[in-house]
Amino acid sequence: MDALSTAGLGARRNEDIALDLLKFLAGTTGVGRPAAGSTGFSGAAAPKPEEHVNQLLELYSRCLKAVEGKGAAQ
């Protein structure tokens, strides 16, 4: 119950911050969006919806690790 009372004071959970980071990155880079159709030959098939979901879940996992400071230093 203590966590709920402090939530209104501006404290944010790591999950919320990671979700905001995911939204920013996905919107900026287009991760998870269907590929736009183009005229002519296309070398790769359009990704399936399941692949989009997997991309977004992987990105969220990476964002959460980065927010928690558990990301691998590269």
Secondary structure, DSSP 4 states (H G I P E B T S, - for coil): -HHHHHHTTT---HHHHHHHHHHHHHHHH-TTSPPPP-SS--SSPPPPHHHHHHHHHHHHHHHHHHHHT-SPP-
